[in-house]
Amino acid sequence: MICSICNKEGHKSNNKKYHPKYELVRNNKNKEKITIPEKLRSDVVDNIPKVLEICPIPESIDINYIKDNVKEYMKCRKTFYIETWRNPYIEDEFYEYWIEKASKGKQIGKGNCCMDVKTNKNEGIDVMCVIMNKGTSNEKSLMQNFSSAGKNLDTLFTEKKDVEALSLFTEEYISKIKKTKLNNNLNDLYILSFISTKKNIYIVCFKLYIDRINNVKTKGFYWKNKKY
């Protein structure tokens, strides 16, 4: 039994003991179907602790240094992107180098751990570039090597065992993050993202909470049929 408001097990959404201030509204077309008003639902979702939370860019990072380098980087590429109708893109070697220099830190990732840079204040920074295209974007690979899981993860996906697959992923992801944090003597962990659109490049920072990863739930598999 999973609550449709807080997505936790153990009670239903109409249990006033757990959600006393939220009034359930019956759907007029189907009186047996209960829905939560959108505003109330968003209020509840906002109160659920998230694995990633938007936060200020750490003070250890010189944001002006990054801005100057992005401008310089785009100077010789701007015409190319305009004429080919492509979004601007920053190569990973460049943005990892910029964060290293902007934070007076050092690169620790090189594809071998969950963080790319260790700042001078012992913060771990995972850097990426997201390309927006009509409301969608490319994906961010959190982990590519599932050595301990072997072929088990592929098997679980094939058998549509989403709960088991998620559990296997989160266990290995948490283990890898904790190992990275311990081996590199890191304090807080962040994901720093360059967001590229047709006209601009933005930067956003998320704080990563390891202890909340196990709270992630699955809603099953989804396939979108395509007509050819």
C-alpha positions in Angstrom: 0.0 0.0 0.0 1.6 3.3 -1.2 0.3 6.7 -0.4 -0.4 8.8 -3.5 0.5 12.0 -1.7 3.9 11.3 -0.1 4.7 8.1 -2.1 5.5 6.2 1.2 4.4 2.8 2.1 2.2 1.9 5.1 -0.9 4.1 4.7 -3.4 5.3 2.1 -3.7 8.9 0.9 -7.1 9.3 2.6 -5.7 8.5 6.0 -6.2 11.7 8.0 -3.7 10.5 10.6 -0.9 11.1 8.2 -2.2 14.0 6.1 -4.8 15.8 8.2 -4.7 19.1 6.4 -5.1 17.9 2.9 -8.7 17.6 1.7 -9.3 15.0 -0.9 -11.4 16.0 -3.9 -13.5 13.5 -5.8 -13.4 13.4 -9.5 -16.8 14.4 -10.9 -16.6 12.0 -13.9 -15.7 9.0 -11.7 -16.8 9.3 -8.1 -14.7 6.4 -7.1 -11.5 8.0 -8.3 -9.9 10.3 -5.8 -7.5 13.0 -6.9 -5.3 15.5 -5.1 -5.6 19.2 -6.1 -2.5 20.2 -8.1 -1.5 23.0 -5.8 -1.8 20.7 -2.7 0.1 17.9 -4.4 3.0 20.3 -5.3 3.1 21.6 -1.7 3.5 18.0 -0.5 6.1 17.1 -3.1 8.1 20.2 -2.2 8.3 19.0 1.4 9.7 15.6 0.6 13.5 15.5 1.1 15.2 15.3 -2.3 18.5 13.6 -3.3 19.5 16.7 -5.2 18.5 20.2 -4.1 19.3 23.4 -6.0 21.7 25.5 -4.0 24.1 28.4 -4.4 27.4 27.7 -6.1 30.0 27.0 -3.4 32.0 30.1 -2.4 35.2 28.2 -3.1 34.5 28.5 -6.8 35.2 31.8 -8.6 32.2 32.2 -10.8 33.6 35.2 -12.7 36.6 33.0 -13.8 34.1 30.5 -15.3 32.1 33.2 -17.0 35.2 34.7 -18.6 36.3 31.3 -19.9 32.9 30.4 -21.3 32.9 33.7 -23.3 36.4 33.1 -24.6 35.6 29.4 -25.4 32.5 30.4 -27.5 34.2 33.2 -29.5 35.6 31.0 -32.1 32.7 28.5 -32.1 29.7 30.9 -32.2 29.5 31.1 -36.0 29.7 27.3 -36.3 26.8 26.7 -33.9 24.7 29.4 -35.6 25.2 28.1 -39.1 24.7 24.5 -38.2 21.7 25.2 -36.0 23.3 23.3 -33.1 23.2 24.2 -29.4 26.5 25.4 -27.9 28.3 22.6 -26.1 31.2 22.6 -23.7 33.5 19.6 -23.8 34.1 17.9 -20.5 37.9 18.4 -20.5 37.3 22.1 -20.6 34.7 22.5 -17.9 36.5 20.1 -15.5 39.7 22.2 -16.0 37.8 25.4 -15.4 36.3 24.2 -12.1 39.7 22.9 -11.0 41.2 26.4 -11.6 38.2 28.4 -10.4 38.2 26.5 -7.0 42.0 26.3 -6.7 41.5 22.6 -6.3 42.5 19.5 -8.3 40.9 17.0 -10.6 40.2 13.6 -9.0 37.8 12.0 -11.5 39.1 11.3 -14.9 36.1 8.9 -15.3 37.2 6.8 -12.3 35.0 8.1 -9.5 31.7 9.9 -8.9 33.3 13.4 -8.5 35.4 15.3 -11.0 37.0 18.0 -8.9 38.1 18.5 -5.2 37.9 22.1 -4.3 40.3 23.9 -1.9 37.7 23.5 0.8 37.5 19.7 0.2 34.1 19.8 -1.6 33.5 17.2 -4.3 32.2 18.6 -7.6 30.7 16.5 -10.4 30.5 18.6 -13.5 28.3 18.1 -16.6 26.9 19.9 -19.6 23.2 19.5 -20.5 21.9 20.4 -23.9 18.3 21.5 -24.0 16.2 20.8 -27.1 12.5 21.7 -27.2 12.0 21.0 -23.5 14.1 17.8 -23.4 17.8 17.3 -22.8 20.6 14.7 -23.1 21.0 12.3 -20.2 23.5 12.5 -17.3 25.3 9.2 -16.7 25.6 8.7 -12.9 27.5 5.4 -13.2 28.6 3.3 -16.1 30.4 0.5 -14.4 28.3 -2.1 -12.6 31.1 -4.6 -12.1 29.7 -6.1 -8.8 26.2 -6.4 -10.3 27.5 -8.3 -13.3 24.6 -9.2 -15.7 22.1 -9.1 -12.9 21.0 -5.5 -13.7 20.3 -6.4 -17.4 18.4 -9.5 -16.3 16.2 -7.5 -13.9 15.4 -5.0 -16.7 14.5 -7.7 -19.1 12.3 -9.3 -16.5 10.7 -5.9 -15.7 11.6 -6.2 -12.1 11.9 -2.5 -11.5 12.0 -2.5 -7.7 14.9 -5.0 -7.6 16.7 -3.2 -10.4 16.5 0.2 -8.6 17.7 -1.4 -5.4 20.7 -3.0 -7.1 21.6 0.4 -8.7 21.2 2.5 -5.6 23.2 0.1 -3.5 26.1 0.2 -5.9 25.8 4.0 -6.5 25.8 4.7 -2.7 28.8 2.4 -2.3 30.7 4.2 -5.0 29.9 7.7 -3.7 30.9 6.8 -0.2 34.1 5.3 -1.4 34.9 8.4 -3.4 34.1 10.7 -0.4 36.3 8.6 1.9 39.3 8.1 -0.4 39.4 11.8 -1.3 38.6 13.2 2.1 35.6 15.2 0.8 33.0 17.1 2.8 29.9 18.2 0.9 29.2 16.9 -2.6 27.7 18.9 -5.5 26.7 18.5 -9.1 27.4 21.5 -11.2 25.7 21.7 -14.5 26.2 23.9 -17.5 22.8 24.2 -19.3 23.0 24.9 -23.0 20.2 26.4 -25.1 20.2 27.9 -28.6 21.0 31.3 -27.3 22.6 31.0 -23.9 24.6 28.9 -21.5 23.5 28.8 -17.8 25.0 27.2 -14.8 23.1 25.6 -11.9 24.4 23.8 -8.8 22.8 20.9 -6.8 23.8 19.6 -3.4 23.9 15.8 -3.2 22.5 14.1 -0.2 23.8 10.5 0.1 21.5 9.5 2.9 18.4 10.3 0.8 19.2 8.0 -2.2 17.5 5.0 -0.6 14.3 7.1 -0.5 14.0 7.0 -4.3 11.0 5.0 -5.5 10.1 3.5 -8.9 6.8 3.8 -10.7 7.5 0.9 -13.1 8.6 0.8 -16.7 7.5 3.1 -19.4 7.7 2.5 -23.2 6.5 5.0 -25.8 5.3 3.3 -28.9 6.6 4.9 -32.1 5.0 4.6 -35.5 7.3 4.2 -38.4 
